[in-house]
Amino acid sequence: MQTILLICPMTLGDEVAVRDIHVRFPVEALERGIGIERVVAFIGSGYYALEITVSDGDFQEQFHCFLSAPEIVEFFQSLRPYVRDLPHPDQHTAEMPLATTMLYWQRPGTETMPLV
């Protein structure tokens, strides 16, 4: 598995609209099995971010399958008035605002905190 962070600038003051759109996040597309194991959304200080964990296999193939799912295309389309630089299915990942883990440290003996 590989986790990436999609980081996009957004308009300050549009946080409520972006949160409202997330109520309709297309979870059914993920549950259908399009190669995504986990999605976590972040918002704040003029940025919107999605942490996306891709299943084992070819990252490019799995990630583009996610981006090409009709529900995800529609979801991103609804975010575009508020969030800039969201990816399109036909873009190469090198053209997207993506980051990946460079360092991961956790105090020995502590459990991973569950996401709420």
Secondary structure, 3 states (H helix, E strand, C coil): CEEEEEEEEECCCCHHHHHHHHCCCCHHHHHCCCCEEEEEEEEECCEEEEEEEECCCCHHHHHHHHHHCHHHHHHHHHHCCCECCCCCCCCCHHHCCEEECCCCCCCCCCCCCCCC
